[in-house]
Amino acid sequence: MTILLDTNIILDIALNRQGHSEKAKELIYFLNQKEIPFFITATTITDIYYILKKSGNHSTALEFLQNFLLYADIIGVDKTIITSALNSGLFDFEDAVQIQCAVFNQISVIITRNKSDFKTSDVSVFTPEEFLILQKNK
């Protein structure tokens, strides 16, 4: 099993979003404990940097990303993925890129808080809570 984390999961941790950061941290801890590989897209990195810099500062944003990348791997975004996302018919382009990255890299699960944005995904989609419950019941 391989996992793609949506941007909102990482931002929940980075911004300590109330009501969401604890489950996101629990998810990362679980993935590391079970040695389940998880990925983020290259575009997620730039989005996170931009948002963290805007809400804090450059060095804080870099420090968070450097620490997070000790655990996560990065999937590239190229012309093929962008073209597929553009042609996907999805309203949210960022989510279309996430889905196409997962498909092209044979990722089996996407974890997000916004499942409704991934309705047409060919990849299984779970919230952090759903994924943790499913895994703990195995």
SEDO-347565 format. One line per 4 residues: number of its first residue (from 0); their letters; for each residue x, y, z of N, C-alpha, C. Coordinates in steps of 0.05 Angstrom, whole numbers, plus 5000, padded with zeros to 4 digits. Layout:
N
NUM = a = X/Y/Z/X/Y/Z/X/Y/Z; ...;
END
This chain:
138
0 = mtil = 5017/4976/5000/5000/5000/5000/5018/5025/5000; 5010/5044/4984/5023/5070/4984/5002/5092/4986; 5010/5114/4998/4991/5135/5006/5000/5162/4993; 4981/5177/4983/4986/5205/4975/4970/5222/4995;
4 = ldtn = 4984/5240/5008/4971/5259/5026/4964/5284/5012; 4939/5292/5015/4930/5317/5003/4942/5340/5019; 4944/5363/5007/4956/5387/5019/4943/5394/5046; 4917/5391/5048/4903/5399/5072/4913/5383/5097;
8 = iild = 4921/5359/5093/4930/5342/5116/4956/5354/5127; 4974/5362/5110/5000/5373/5119/4996/5400/5131; 4978/5416/5119/4972/5443/5130/4959/5441/5157; 4943/5420/5161/4930/5416/5188/4952/5414/5209;
12 = ialn = 4973/5400/5203/4995/5397/5222/5011/5423/5224; 5019/5434/5202/5036/5458/5201/5023/5482/5215; 4997/5485/5210/4983/5508/5221/4968/5502/5247; 4972/5477/5257/4959/5468/5281/4929/5474/5282;
16 = rqgh = 4916/5466/5260/4888/5472/5257/4871/5457/5277; 4857/5472/5293/4840/5461/5314/4819/5442/5302; 4817/5418/5314/4798/5398/5305/4808/5380/5283; 4832/5386/5273/4843/5370/5251/4872/5362/5255;
20 = seka = 4888/5378/5269/4916/5372/5271/4922/5346/5286; 4906/5340/5307/4911/5316/5322/4908/5290/5305; 4887/5289/5289/4883/5265/5272/4904/5264/5250; 4913/5287/5240/4934/5287/5219/4960/5277/5231;
24 = keli = 4966/5286/5256/4990/5276/5269/4989/5247/5275; 4965/5238/5284/4961/5209/5290/4965/5193/5264; 4955/5203/5242/4958/5189/5216/4988/5187/5209; 5003/5208/5211/5032/5207/5204/5046/5188/5223;
28 = yfln = 5040/5189/5248/5052/5171/5267/5046/5142/5260; 5021/5136/5253/5013/5109/5245/5028/5100/5220; 5029/5117/5200/5043/5109/5175/5072/5103/5180; 5085/5119/5197/5113/5114/5204/5116/5089/5220;
32 = qkei = 5099/5084/5239/5101/5060/5256/5097/5035/5239; 5079/5035/5220/5074/5012/5203/5091/5011/5178; 5109/5032/5175/5127/5034/5152/5112/5033/5126; 5090/5048/5125/5074/5051/5101/5084/5075/5086;
36 = pffi = 5094/5072/5062/5105/5095/5047/5083/5115/5041; 5090/5141/5045/5071/5162/5038/5085/5184/5023; 5070/5197/5006/5080/5216/4987/5064/5242/4988; 5077/5263/4979/5063/5288/4972/5073/5296/4944;
40 = tatt = 5058/5312/4931/5066/5321/4904/5085/5345/4906; 5100/5349/4885/5118/5372/4885/5103/5398/4887; 5079/5398/4875/5063/5423/4877/5053/5428/4905; 5049/5407/4920/5041/5409/4948/5062/5424/4964;
44 = itdi = 5087/5418/4958/5110/5431/4972/5109/5461/4968; 5105/5469/4943/5105/5498/4938/5080/5511/4950; 5058/5497/4949/5033/5508/4962/5037/5512/4992; 5048/5492/5005/5053/5493/5034/5072/5515/5041;
48 = yyil = 5094/5517/5025/5113/5539/5030/5099/5566/5029; 5084/5570/5007/5071/5596/5003/5052/5603/5026; 5036/5583/5035/5017/5588/5056/5030/5592/5083; 5051/5576/5089/5065/5579/5114/5081/5606/5115;
52 = kksg = 5093/5613/5093/5107/5639/5092/5088/5662/5097; 5065/5660/5085/5045/5681/5087/5035/5684/5116; 5032/5661/5130/5022/5662/5157/5044/5663/5178; 5069/5661/5170/5091/5662/5189/5114/5676/5177;
56 = nhst = 5135/5661/5171/5158/5672/5157/5173/5651/5141; 5192/5660/5126/5207/5643/5107/5221/5621/5122; 5236/5627/5143/5252/5607/5157/5234/5586/5171; 5212/5594/5182/5193/5575/5194/5182/5556/5173;
60 = alef = 5175/5567/5150/5164/5550/5128/5185/5530/5119; 5210/5539/5115/5231/5521/5107/5237/5499/5128; 5237/5507/5153/5242/5488/5174/5221/5466/5175; 5195/5475/5173/5174/5455/5173/5177/5435/5150;
64 = lqnf = 5182/5446/5126/5184/5428/5103/5208/5410/5105; 5231/5420/5114/5254/5403/5117/5249/5380/5137; 5235/5386/5159/5229/5365/5179/5208/5346/5167; 5188/5356/5154/5167/5338/5143/5179/5319/5122;
68 = llya = 5198/5329/5106/5210/5312/5085/5228/5290/5096; 5233/5290/5122/5247/5268/5134/5229/5242/5134; 5203/5247/5131/5184/5225/5132/5170/5219/5105; 5165/5240/5090/5149/5237/5065/5168/5238/5041;
72 = diig = 5159/5225/5020/5173/5227/4994/5157/5245/4976; 5170/5254/4955/5157/5273/4936/5153/5260/4909; 5129/5264/4898/5123/5255/4871/5125/5279/4852; 5138/5275/4830/5141/5296/4810/5115/5302/4796;
76 = vdkt = 5113/5327/4786/5091/5335/4770/5102/5344/4743; 5094/5331/4722/5105/5337/4695/5083/5344/4676; 5091/5348/4651/5072/5356/4630/5049/5335/4627; 5056/5310/4628/5036/5289/4625/5015/5291/4647;
80 = iits = 5023/5294/4671/5004/5296/4694/4987/5322/4691; 5000/5344/4685/4985/5369/4682/4965/5367/4659; 4973/5355/4637/4955/5352/4614/4931/5334/4621; 4937/5313/4635/4915/5295/4644/4897/5309/4663;
84 = alns = 4908/5325/4681/4891/5340/4701/4874/5360/4686; 4885/5374/4666/4870/5393/4651/4847/5381/4636; 4852/5356/4627/4831/5342/4611/4813/5325/4628; 4816/5325/4654/4801/5307/4672/4772/5316/4675;
88 = glfd = 4766/5341/4670/4739/5351/4674/4732/5358/4703; 4752/5355/4721/4748/5363/4749/4748/5393/4752; 4730/5403/4769/4728/5431/4774/4753/5442/4789; 4763/5427/4808/4785/5436/4824/4811/5425/4812;
92 = feda = 4826/5443/4799/4850/5435/4784/4871/5423/4803; 4875/5435/4826/4895/5424/4845/4889/5395/4852; 4863/5389/4857/4856/5362/4864/4859/5343/4839; 4854/5354/4816/4858/5338/4791/4887/5331/4789;
96 = vqiq = 4905/5349/4795/4934/5343/4794/4941/5321/4815; 4929/5324/4838/4934/5303/4859/4926/5276/4849; 4902/5274/4838/4891/5248/4829/4909/5237/4807; 4916/5254/4787/4933/5244/4765/4960/5235/4775;
100 = cavf = 4972/5249/4794/4997/5240/4806/4994/5213/4818; 4972/5209/4833/4968/5183/4845/4965/5161/4824; 4949/5166/4803/4944/5146/4782/4970/5140/4768; 4985/5160/4759/5009/5155/4743/5032/5142/4760;
104 = nqis = 5031/5145/4786/5051/5134/4804/5041/5109/4818; 5018/5099/4810/5006/5074/4821/5004/5076/4852; 4995/5099/4861/4989/5102/4890/4962/5090/4895; 4959/5075/4917/4934/5061/4922/4913/5077/4938;
108 = viit = 4922/5097/4953/4903/5111/4971/4910/5141/4971; 4890/5158/4970/4893/5186/4975/4879/5192/5002; 4893/5207/5019/4881/5215/5044/4877/5246/5044; 4852/5254/5049/4845/5282/5048/4822/5287/5068;
112 = rnks = 4818/5313/5075/4794/5319/5090/4771/5326/5072; 4777/5331/5047/4756/5339/5028/4750/5317/5008; 4738/5295/5017/4732/5272/5000/4714/5280/4977; 4696/5299/4981/4678/5306/4959/4692/5317/4935;
116 = dfkt = 4716/5328/4939/4732/5338/4916/4744/5316/4900; 4743/5291/4910/4756/5269/4897/4736/5247/4888; 4711/5255/4884/4689/5236/4878/4695/5219/4853; 4708/5231/4833/4713/5216/4808/4740/5202/4808;
120 = sdvs = 4753/5201/4830/4780/5189/4831/4779/5159/4827; 4797/5149/4811/4800/5120/4808/4816/5108/4831; 4827/5125/4848/4843/5117/4871/4824/5118/4895; 4828/5099/4914/4812/5099/4939/4818/5125/4954;
124 = vftp = 4797/5137/4965/4800/5162/4980/4788/5159/5008; 4804/5168/5028/4795/5166/5056/4801/5192/5070; 4786/5198/5091/4794/5219/5110/4815/5206/5129; 4830/5222/5143/4848/5209/5163/4834/5191/5182;
128 = eefl = 4810/5200/5192/4795/5183/5211/4787/5157/5199; 4776/5158/5175/4767/5133/5161/4790/5114/5157; 4812/5125/5148/4836/5108/5143/4846/5094/5168; 4848/5110/5189/4858/5099/5215/4839/5077/5226;
132 = ilqk = 4813/5082/5225/4793/5062/5234/4796/5037/5217; 4797/5040/5191/4799/5016/5173/4824/5000/5179; 4846/5014/5183/4872/5000/5187/4873/4986/5215; 4861/4999/5234/4861/4988/5261/4842/4965/5264;
136 = nk = 4823/4963/5246/4804/4940/5247/4813/4917/5231; 4836/4919/5218/4846/4896/5202/4858/4875/5219;
END
